[in-house]
Amino acid sequence: MSYTQAEIDELISCQKTISDPPKRDLKPAGAHSRNDMRLVASGLDGEFTAFMRRSIDFPENFFIGLIYDPKNGTGEITLIRCNGLHGVFGGSFDPDHPHWGNHIHRATEANIAAGLRPERHAVSTDAYASFEEALQHFVKLINFSPAQANEYFPSDAQSTFPFQEGGN
């Protein structure tokens, strides 16, 4: 698998439409509640999976990400993850490390070339302060079709979709 930074950035920012929508609610699965959806983009021979996970016991510990599967046999790549805080990383206490606060992991050409996880690098962010805000930020970052963004992820703060746990 080899991607230039421009290709990675284009995969993240190209307009996407939902081909298999998310469930109405996050569903409990182990220590997290989860939801997934499939996305496609015009002109690409592959598909995307968007995933949402939130810790049941620690709701500030969440991640929302985007994976691309090119369908050419080279394997999928995690392009971006918007994470909440989850504290200790790599067994050390370092409150200046991005994992101590909200942060974003983004795939880089350099990580791929070095044989590392593409999205290994993390950068602290103040773009969101909760799972709900991170989901809105993610929807903008990955460029959902505006009509579908409004249908599936309304920005109305009173909306509960898809933030409820359990249910249908």
trRosetta pair geometry for C-beta under 8 A, 3 or more apart (Angstrom, degrees):
i j d omega theta_ij theta_ji phi_ij phi_ji
1 74 4.6 124 -91 161 76 106
1 75 5.3 -83 -56 60 128 103
1 77 6.2 163 178 -69 146 114
1 112 6.6 -104 108 -156 94 120
2 112 6.6 144 -123 140 46 131
2 113 7.8 60 -130 -82 88 72
3 7 4.5 -132 -165 85 91 124
3 8 5.0 104 133 -56 132 87
3 11 7.7 -41 -152 -6 146 137
3 77 6.9 31 -14 -107 143 177
3 107 7.5 26 73 140 141 130
3 109 6.2 -127 95 -101 72 80
3 112 6.1 107 39 4 85 173
3 118 7.9 35 40 -131 126 133
4 7 4.7 99 52 3 76 101
4 8 7.2 -140 94 -3 42 85
4 109 5.7 -1 -158 -99 32 137
5 8 5.5 -52 -148 37 36 114
5 9 6.1 36 154 -19 68 107
5 108 6.5 -5 -106 -154 98 64
5 109 4.3 -83 -54 -15 76 121
6 9 5.8 -54 -145 39 29 111
6 10 6.3 31 154 -20 64 107
7 10 5.7 -55 -146 37 30 111
7 11 6.4 33 154 -21 64 104
8 11 5.8 -54 -151 33 30 111
8 12 6.6 26 152 -15 64 106
8 77 8.0 -99 -115 132 93 143
8 79 6.5 169 -164 -137 84 92
8 106 8.0 109 149 165 124 88
8 107 5.0 -140 -153 97 131 110
8 108 7.1 180 86 -113 172 23
8 109 6.5 -144 -7 -53 134 77
8 118 7.7 -171 -121 -178 132 123
9 12 5.8 -56 -151 37 32 110
9 13 6.0 3 161 2 68 117
10 13 6.2 -70 -134 51 27 93
10 14 5.7 41 167 -44 69 103
11 14 6.4 -33 -129 11 22 112
11 44 7.9 100 -117 -113 81 149
11 68 5.2 -45 -175 -59 134 159
11 77 8.0 45 118 80 166 121
11 79 5.7 -138 109 -109 115 144
12 66 6.9 125 -121 81 72 147
12 79 5.1 -178 -80 159 89 130
12 80 5.6 80 -122 -26 119 130
12 106 7.5 1 -87 -146 158 100
12 107 7.9 -175 -55 38 118 103
12 141 6.7 -47 170 154 106 89
12 142 6.1 -95 -173 -111 63 67
12 143 7.9 105 137 8 54 105
13 141 7.7 -85 -93 171 68 53
13 142 7.5 -130 -95 -140 29 31
13 143 5.4 74 -170 -17 48 137
14 41 4.6 63 119 -159 123 149
14 42 7.9 -143 170 48 117 71
14 44 7.2 122 104 -35 161 131
14 143 6.4 -170 96 75 21 139
15 41 6.4 138 81 -133 49 94
15 42 7.4 9 75 18 96 101
15 143 4.9 -97 -97 142 50 113
15 144 7.6 39 -158 158 68 10
15 145 6.2 78 176 -79 104 62
16 39 4.2 23 174 172 125 128
16 40 6.8 149 -153 73 77 27
16 41 5.0 -56 -96 -75 69 90
16 48 6.1 -40 -133 36 142 146
16 142 6.2 -22 18 145 136 97
16 143 6.1 112 9 91 84 77
16 144 5.8 -50 71 -108 89 47
16 145 6.9 -111 90 -24 43 76
17 39 6.6 153 75 -155 31 78
17 40 5.9 -25 61 62 83 80
17 41 7.6 144 14 -91 72 43
17 144 7.6 98 -100 -162 35 66
17 145 4.7 32 -96 -24 79 131
17 148 6.1 138 -142 -15 67 153
18 21 5.1 57 154 -90 137 69
18 22 7.9 -81 -142 -11 137 73
18 37 5.7 -37 -139 168 107 129
18 38 7.2 104 -162 79 62 54
18 39 5.7 -48 -101 -100 46 74
18 144 7.5 12 -40 -145 92 107
18 145 7.6 -109 -1 28 75 112
18 148 5.2 173 5 -166 108 145
18 152 6.5 87 -33 -27 159 157
19 38 4.8 -58 67 107 96 102
19 39 6.3 149 7 -123 88 17
19 40 4.8 64 -41 -11 127 108
19 47 6.8 -72 34 -139 146 124
20 37 6.0 -180 93 -161 71 61
20 38 3.7 46 35 32 106 110
21 37 5.6 -25 -163 -129 26 117
21 152 6.3 -153 -148 -104 108 132
22 35 4.8 49 -162 165 114 116
22 36 6.6 174 -114 83 81 24
22 37 4.1 -66 -57 -57 76 113
22 50 7.7 -63 -66 85 112 109
22 52 7.4 27 -130 15 141 127
22 152 6.5 110 33 -168 105 125
22 162 5.5 -69 118 -58 133 170
23 26 7.7 140 79 -84 111 20
23 27 6.3 26 72 -30 158 110
23 35 5.5 -130 43 -130 92 100
23 162 7.0 116 88 -152 61 132
23 168 7.5 -158 179 124 100 62
24 161 6.3 -70 -164 -127 71 103
24 162 6.1 -171 171 -122 30 92
24 164 7.7 -7 132 52 85 113
24 167 6.8 -88 97 119 110 117
24 168 5.2 24 50 90 133 93
25 35 7.4 -155 121 -79 29 126
25 161 7.9 -93 -78 -125 57 65
25 162 6.0 -173 -105 -168 24 79
25 164 4.5 -55 -124 83 108 93
25 165 6.4 139 173 -126 108 14
25 166 6.4 -45 143 76 147 32
25 167 4.1 110 -20 70 165 111
25 168 6.2 114 9 64 115 50
26 33 3.7 71 140 144 118 115
26 34 6.1 129 -161 45 86 12
26 35 4.9 -93 -105 -31 63 107
26 52 6.6 -102 -102 110 106 115
26 54 6.3 -15 -158 32 165 112
26 162 6.3 118 -41 142 72 92
26 163 7.1 0 -10 -154 113 23
26 164 6.9 -175 26 88 82 42
26 165 4.9 -38 76 -104 103 68
27 33 6.2 162 74 -159 22 78
27 34 6.0 -39 61 61 76 70
27 35 6.8 118 10 -76 80 71
27 165 7.8 146 -97 -157 14 67
27 166 7.5 87 -123 -100 49 24
28 32 7.8 166 -147 103 51 35
28 33 5.2 -43 -86 -99 49 78
28 56 6.3 41 -124 -85 99 132
28 165 6.5 69 -56 179 84 107
28 166 6.6 12 -18 -76 105 69
29 32 6.1 -19 69 77 80 78
29 33 7.0 112 18 -127 74 29
29 34 4.9 -31 28 15 126 121
31 55 6.1 -20 146 -137 92 77
31 56 6.1 -138 -179 21 46 101
31 57 6.9 -46 -164 8 90 105
32 53 4.5 -2 176 -168 147 97
32 54 6.1 138 -158 67 87 31
32 55 5.7 -56 -101 -93 75 39
32 56 6.4 -164 -113 -24 19 81
33 53 7.3 154 76 -153 46 50
33 54 5.2 -16 55 61 94 89
33 56 5.9 109 -30 -78 88 82
33 165 4.5 -89 -107 -125 161 110
33 166 8.0 -73 -122 -33 129 53
34 51 7.1 -23 -161 -170 101 91
34 52 6.5 149 -156 86 52 64
34 53 5.1 -9 -102 -101 85 73
34 54 7.9 -179 -76 22 44 63
35 51 7.6 158 86 -157 49 49
35 52 4.6 -4 58 57 90 113
35 162 5.7 106 -125 134 178 140
36 49 6.1 -14 -168 -173 110 100
36 50 6.8 156 -157 83 56 55
36 51 5.0 -14 -105 -106 86 71
36 52 7.2 -162 -73 22 42 73
37 49 7.4 159 81 -155 40 56
37 50 5.1 -6 58 55 90 101
37 152 7.9 55 -93 -177 166 156
38 47 5.7 0 -170 166 102 129
38 48 7.0 141 -164 80 52 56
38 49 5.9 -31 -103 -100 63 67
38 50 7.9 -170 -85 18 15 75
39 47 6.7 151 75 -173 47 78
39 48 4.0 -24 66 68 101 110
39 49 7.4 -180 19 -82 83 18
39 50 6.0 56 -16 -18 122 104
39 66 8.0 -33 37 -138 139 102
39 142 7.9 77 96 147 175 129
39 144 7.8 -101 -125 -110 135 79
40 44 7.3 -172 -170 66 70 104
40 47 5.4 -45 -89 -118 76 84
40 48 7.1 -173 -76 20 27 86
41 44 4.7 43 74 15 96 127
41 48 7.1 58 -18 -14 100 120
44 70 7.8 -99 179 -128 99 69
45 70 6.9 47 91 -178 76 69
45 71 5.6 -112 141 67 81 123
45 72 7.0 77 102 -54 115 97
46 68 6.0 56 131 178 135 87
46 69 5.4 -172 -168 94 102 52
46 70 4.0 -64 -83 -128 144 32
46 71 4.6 -165 -99 5 68 96
46 72 7.4 -58 -72 -12 109 85
47 68 7.8 180 97 -149 30 56
47 69 5.7 -7 61 58 71 98
47 71 7.2 69 3 -41 78 115
48 66 5.8 -16 -170 -166 118 93
48 67 6.6 149 -159 78 62 50
48 68 5.4 -31 -100 -98 78 65
48 69 7.5 172 -92 18 27 74
48 142 7.8 154 169 -174 159 132
49 66 7.4 157 81 -153 47 46
49 67 4.6 -7 56 57 95 105
49 69 7.1 44 -10 -11 101 111
49 76 7.8 -4 21 -150 114 145
50 64 7.4 7 -180 -179 93 82
50 65 7.1 179 -151 92 55 40
50 66 5.4 -18 -102 -98 74 72
50 67 7.9 -171 -77 21 28 71
50 138 7.7 124 -155 151 121 127
50 142 7.1 168 -96 83 121 170
51 63 7.8 16 104 110 97 89
51 64 7.1 -173 93 -147 53 43
51 65 5.3 -7 55 57 93 85
51 66 8.0 -175 19 -75 72 28
51 67 7.1 33 -7 -5 111 108
52 62 7.6 -6 -173 -176 74 109
52 63 7.8 -176 -146 96 38 48
52 64 4.9 4 -108 -110 74 86
52 131 8.0 89 -168 -170 107 109
52 135 6.9 20 -116 -101 130 109
52 162 7.4 121 66 89 162 121
53 62 6.2 174 95 -154 59 65
53 63 5.3 6 56 55 100 81
53 64 7.7 -169 27 -73 60 48
54 59 5.7 16 173 -141 114 67
54 61 7.4 127 -160 88 54 58
54 62 4.1 -11 -105 -106 75 108
54 84 7.9 54 -124 6 81 139
54 131 5.3 4 -99 -108 131 150
54 165 7.7 -115 76 -81 121 118
55 58 4.3 -1 101 61 142 75
55 59 6.3 -141 71 -80 79 27
55 60 7.8 -26 46 54 117 45
55 61 4.0 28 -2 76 135 107
55 62 6.7 -121 5 -69 75 61
56 59 7.9 -1 -156 -72 14 72
56 165 7.3 127 -117 -159 84 159
58 61 4.3 42 105 10 110 115
58 86 7.9 114 112 -116 137 73
59 62 7.0 6 -179 -47 52 112
59 131 6.5 -85 173 -18 91 129
60 84 4.9 -168 166 162 54 134
60 85 5.5 -11 145 50 109 93
60 130 7.8 -77 -112 -122 68 58
61 84 5.5 -153 -113 85 18 115
61 85 6.7 -72 -86 85 64 52
61 86 4.5 85 -129 -96 101 90
62 83 6.9 173 88 -152 53 49
62 84 4.3 63 36 0 78 122
62 131 4.6 64 15 -99 173 102
62 134 6.7 162 94 56 123 153
63 81 5.1 -6 -169 -174 110 112
63 82 6.9 156 -153 79 55 47
63 83 4.6 -12 -100 -102 88 78
63 84 7.2 -119 -60 14 54 74
64 81 6.9 148 73 -157 40 60
64 82 4.7 -13 59 56 97 99
64 83 7.9 -169 23 -73 62 40
64 131 7.7 128 -40 -155 118 75
64 134 5.6 155 16 132 131 109
64 135 5.8 178 -98 -93 164 64
64 138 4.7 -85 118 -63 130 162
65 78 6.0 -10 169 -158 134 104
65 79 7.7 152 -179 57 86 66
65 80 6.2 -177 -144 96 71 52
65 81 3.8 -21 -91 -99 110 78
65 82 7.2 -174 -74 19 57 60
65 105 7.8 -14 -108 65 115 108
65 119 7.7 93 -142 148 126 177
66 78 7.4 125 83 -160 48 59
66 79 4.8 -39 94 56 100 109
66 80 5.1 21 38 50 105 88
66 81 7.8 -157 20 -71 62 51
66 138 7.7 167 -37 -169 105 105
66 142 5.3 155 -71 -103 153 141
67 76 5.1 25 172 171 110 124
67 77 6.9 164 -156 81 67 35
67 78 5.2 -38 -99 -97 81 60
67 79 6.8 171 -106 3 24 83
68 76 6.4 170 86 -153 41 75
68 77 5.4 -12 57 58 91 87
68 79 5.7 60 -10 -39 105 120
69 75 7.9 -77 -131 169 71 28
69 76 4.2 -34 -90 -93 77 99
70 74 5.7 4 56 47 131 107
70 76 7.7 175 3 -99 69 48
70 77 8.0 32 -23 6 101 103
77 107 6.2 55 160 -113 111 157
77 112 7.8 -10 -132 -96 129 123
77 118 5.2 35 -164 3 99 163
78 81 6.7 3 169 -41 120 105
78 105 7.8 10 131 113 118 121
78 107 6.5 163 97 -65 59 111
78 117 7.2 -5 50 178 121 99
78 118 6.0 167 63 62 72 109
78 119 4.7 -76 107 0 104 131
79 106 7.4 -10 158 -152 59 60
79 107 4.9 -72 -138 3 43 126
79 118 7.4 -32 -96 116 34 133
79 119 6.9 81 132 -72 9 119
80 104 6.8 -13 -166 -175 94 99
80 105 6.7 159 -156 89 43 64
80 106 5.2 2 -109 -110 84 68
80 107 6.8 -88 -57 -1 57 84
80 119 6.6 173 -97 -119 23 130
80 138 7.7 166 116 -135 119 87
80 141 6.5 -140 137 135 162 136
80 142 7.0 -161 55 -74 137 101
81 104 7.0 167 85 -155 52 53
81 105 4.3 11 49 50 99 107
81 119 5.8 100 4 155 102 149
82 102 7.8 1 180 -175 81 97
82 104 5.4 -18 -106 -106 62 86
82 125 7.8 -59 -140 51 87 151
82 128 6.9 48 178 34 127 144
82 134 4.5 168 133 -171 127 105
82 135 8.0 -173 79 -70 141 32
82 137 6.0 145 -126 89 157 114
82 138 4.9 -121 7 -72 141 104
82 141 7.5 156 -54 18 122 152
83 86 6.9 -64 171 -5 119 114
83 99 7.6 -30 116 -122 142 66
83 102 6.9 172 94 -154 59 53
83 103 5.2 -12 64 66 104 77
83 104 7.1 175 20 -89 78 32
83 105 6.7 50 -12 -8 118 98
83 122 7.3 -37 35 -134 132 126
83 134 7.9 -156 41 -146 4 150
84 102 5.7 -34 -129 -104 44 78
84 130 7.8 10 -105 -149 121 25
84 131 6.6 -41 -54 -72 132 73
84 134 6.7 -101 -63 -38 83 155
85 99 7.1 104 -150 162 59 49
85 100 6.0 3 -146 164 108 29
85 101 5.2 -29 -89 -123 109 19
85 102 6.2 -62 -46 -55 78 49
85 103 7.9 92 -90 -2 56 92
86 89 7.6 89 92 -69 93 91
86 99 5.7 -60 63 -177 81 95
87 99 6.7 -38 71 134 14 99
87 100 6.2 50 -112 -111 37 63
88 91 6.7 29 170 -113 113 16
88 92 7.0 161 -154 64 84 29
88 93 6.4 -44 -105 -86 90 60
88 99 7.7 -41 95 114 12 132
89 92 7.1 -33 74 53 59 76
89 94 7.4 -66 50 47 96 105
89 97 5.6 -141 42 133 129 149
89 99 4.0 116 -44 33 134 162
92 97 8.0 112 89 -28 100 150
94 97 4.1 74 98 -20 110 111
94 100 7.3 -135 97 -35 59 126
95 100 4.9 125 -146 -141 51 172
96 100 7.3 46 12 26 9 139
97 100 5.6 105 69 -11 74 100
98 101 6.7 -84 -165 55 48 82
98 103 3.8 95 164 -110 109 147
98 122 4.1 -163 82 120 146 111
98 123 6.1 -158 -106 -167 148 6
98 124 4.5 -147 -121 -60 85 72
99 103 6.4 -68 -80 18 37 148
99 122 6.6 68 -56 93 73 164
101 124 5.4 39 74 -138 120 105
101 125 8.0 -171 120 48 104 49
102 124 7.1 88 80 -160 58 65
102 125 5.4 -76 115 70 97 83
102 126 7.1 118 65 -98 121 33
102 127 7.6 -138 125 49 133 69
102 128 5.9 -157 -173 78 155 79
102 129 6.7 -115 -30 -105 149 37
102 134 7.0 -151 -149 -83 122 115
103 122 4.5 40 154 176 133 112
103 123 6.2 164 -158 79 88 33
103 124 5.2 -53 -98 -101 90 40
103 125 5.9 139 -118 10 32 87
104 122 6.8 155 77 -152 32 68
104 123 5.6 -21 60 59 85 87
104 125 5.2 50 -12 -25 103 137
104 127 7.7 19 -39 33 128 131
105 119 4.1 77 144 161 109 102
105 120 7.1 -170 -154 87 114 4
105 121 6.7 143 -143 80 71 46
105 122 4.9 -40 -83 -92 77 78
106 119 6.1 -147 120 -134 4 84
106 121 6.9 -39 55 79 70 97
106 123 7.4 -11 9 12 108 112
107 111 6.7 -126 -159 57 58 129
107 112 7.2 39 -176 -44 100 107
107 118 3.7 1 -132 149 101 108
107 119 4.7 -49 -68 -71 65 73
108 111 4.6 97 63 2 89 100
108 112 7.1 -156 95 -3 51 84
108 118 6.9 171 36 -174 46 66
108 119 8.0 123 -1 -103 70 35
108 121 6.0 22 -4 21 131 131
109 112 5.8 -59 -154 37 34 111
109 113 6.2 32 152 -19 68 109
110 113 5.7 -56 -145 39 30 111
110 114 6.2 21 158 -13 65 111
111 114 5.8 -64 -146 43 29 106
111 116 4.3 -86 -164 75 82 109
111 117 6.6 -36 167 85 128 42
111 118 5.2 132 97 -138 122 32
111 119 7.3 -172 90 -24 165 14
111 120 5.0 172 -136 25 137 109
111 121 6.4 -136 -61 -12 130 99
112 115 7.8 44 177 -66 30 22
112 116 7.5 -87 -64 56 21 69
112 118 5.2 19 -69 -104 90 88
116 120 4.7 -44 150 -19 120 152
117 120 4.4 125 67 -63 90 89
125 128 6.9 28 115 28 116 75
126 129 7.6 12 -162 -67 63 87
127 133 7.7 176 127 147 63 106
127 134 8.0 93 99 -108 92 60
127 137 5.0 103 135 -125 117 146
128 133 3.6 166 -146 116 92 103
128 134 4.1 152 120 -71 162 60
128 136 7.3 156 -102 56 120 90
128 137 4.8 -110 -47 -12 123 140
129 133 5.6 39 38 43 60 154
130 133 4.8 92 51 12 78 100
130 134 6.8 -138 95 -6 39 89
131 134 5.6 -57 -145 37 29 112
131 135 6.4 33 155 -24 64 103
131 163 6.8 137 104 -130 116 103
132 135 5.8 -51 -152 29 29 113
132 136 6.9 27 151 -14 61 103
132 157 7.8 87 143 -136 142 65
132 163 5.5 -3 -88 -94 98 144
133 136 5.7 -52 -152 36 37 111
133 137 6.3 37 150 -19 67 106
134 137 5.5 -54 -147 39 34 113
134 138 6.1 40 152 -24 67 106
135 138 5.5 -51 -145 35 30 115
135 139 6.4 37 154 -24 63 102
135 153 6.3 -149 146 -144 108 124
135 162 8.0 -167 -152 47 159 86
135 163 7.7 -137 6 -77 156 97
136 139 5.8 -49 -149 30 31 114
136 140 6.9 27 153 -13 61 104
136 153 6.8 169 -97 160 60 116
136 155 5.6 83 -126 -117 126 88
137 140 5.9 -60 -158 38 33 109
137 141 6.3 33 150 -22 68 109
138 141 5.5 -54 -143 35 32 113
138 142 6.2 5 168 1 68 109
139 142 6.8 -68 -142 46 21 92
139 144 5.1 -37 -165 4 83 128
139 149 5.1 120 173 -136 125 107
139 153 4.9 -162 -83 95 153 158
140 143 7.5 25 179 -72 33 46
144 148 5.4 -118 168 86 109 103
144 149 4.0 133 90 -68 126 97
144 152 7.8 -120 -172 54 154 117
144 153 7.3 110 38 32 168 129
145 148 4.3 67 69 17 101 108
145 149 6.6 -170 82 -16 47 84
146 149 5.5 -52 -142 33 31 115
146 150 6.5 27 161 -14 64 104
147 150 6.1 -60 -155 38 29 107
147 151 6.3 24 151 -17 65 111
148 151 5.3 -55 -140 40 37 112
148 152 5.7 4 172 6 74 112
149 152 6.9 -66 -130 51 19 86
149 153 5.4 -50 -165 57 59 104
150 153 7.6 -57 -83 66 10 60
150 154 6.0 43 -166 -99 53 69
150 155 7.9 -50 -114 -3 65 86
151 154 7.7 -20 -156 -56 3 83
152 161 7.5 -123 -174 136 46 123
152 162 7.5 -12 176 -31 81 114
153 161 7.6 -135 -104 111 38 93
153 162 7.6 -55 -95 1 73 92
154 159 4.6 144 77 -60 112 164
154 161 7.0 67 25 62 97 107
155 159 7.8 104 80 21 11 134
156 159 4.4 99 77 -23 96 104
159 163 7.9 113 118 12 76 116
160 163 5.5 -117 -174 57 56 98
160 164 5.1 42 156 -44 114 101
161 164 7.5 -30 -93 5 42 97
164 167 5.3 23 121 11 127 144
